[in-house]
Amino acid sequence: MTFRMPPEWAPHARTWMAWPGPNPTFTDAEELAEARAAWAAVARAVRRFEPVTMVVGPGLREGARELLGADVDIVEHELDDAWMRDIGPTFVTDGRGGLAAVDWVFNGWGAQEWARWENDSTIARHVADLLDVPVHSSDLVNEGGAIHVDGEGTVLLTDTVQLGAGRNPGWTREQVEAEIHARLGTTKAIWLPHGLTGDYGTYGTQGHVDIVAAFARPGVVVVHSQQNPAHPDHERSRTYADLLRGSTDARGRALEVVEIPAPTVLKDEEGEWVDYSYINHYLCNGGVVLCGFEDPNDEIAAGIFRRLFPERTVTLVDARAIFASGGGIHCITQQQPKV
């Protein structure tokens, strides 16, 4: 029986998220409160289009309910962090009504010193158990934010993630591709050399692809475009666009590349390069939930997404508090395909 990962634009049964709790990612009570408000805003935006289930740590249900409202479902389970894209299951379907959950090995984004993952490494299986669906266990250290598929056999990967020493030392490119293809039903991998500069900071993922490039539909990929030469991602984003324009997908099509201008802000309050990106959006049933930054380019990005997805409603949600903790809207959501 062949399973494959549907593209994000395929119909969803629901979205899964995880609630922020006290941990090293949120350095103080104020930052944690800001994160919870941001997570709740995303959950409410997605709930306009499809059901949402939030996994919350023990004892946090009441506080989460106050911010989430009555329409978001809540389940309790021990958590370390709140990045459901990475700790949750990658869902695959068999095309005949069957659903399964891929459980990658999760080790805190390459066993980073600050990270904890004893509980988060069990979340994928817990979600699968709640749904009573089979689990496909993988020996590959990988996260949901490190892959993006077109639903027709193509997957985007990053050298510094799947081949990173903190994740899969000793694995060859061919071994990684074989495992990815076996789990996702893909047949061709397109590798990017690295992620955005800011993603290699303290709480970075070391190069997740979902902040760099994403399929909008088969044959069409959106890519981050840092247009200010002062930012180190200026050259990096040109590399990504050129590489993707020179690539073909699993069906042999040359990729159409749509460049999405980065927000105008270059550094955060600490003087570090930001990796603010509109690529880290989330597609849900009838909607696009898009990262906003109170930036002049927010509406430019929204306009591009409206043209790419004319049948969907584009909603901007302020994602600055999410990025301050190491990710974006795509990073905190995980789709469950409808079967």
Salt bridges, closest charged atoms under 4 A:
GLU8 OE1 - ARG85 NH2 3.95
GLU8 OE1 - HIS330 NE2 2.61
GLU50 OE2 - HIS12 ND1 3.04
ASP73 OD2 - ARG14 NH1 3.09
GLU76 OE2 - ARG61 NE 3.15
ASP86 OD1 - HIS208 ND1 3.88
GLU143 OE1 - ARG167 NH2 2.89
GLU143 OE1 - HIS208 NE2 2.68
GLU152 OE1 - ARG251 NH1 3.53
GLU152 OE1 - ARG253 NH2 2.64
ASP159 OD1 - ARG173 NH1 3.07
GLU179 OE2 - ARG183 NE 2.75
ASP210 OD2 - HIS330 ND1 2.74
ASP233 OD2 - HIS231 ND1 3.67
GLU235 OE2 - ARG238 NH1 3.39
ASP249 OD2 - ARG253 NE 2.75
GLU259 OE2 - ARG245 NH2 2.83
GLU299 OE1 - ARG306 NH1 3.52
GLU311 OE2 - ARG312 NE 3.56
ASP318 OD2 - ARG320 NH2 2.58
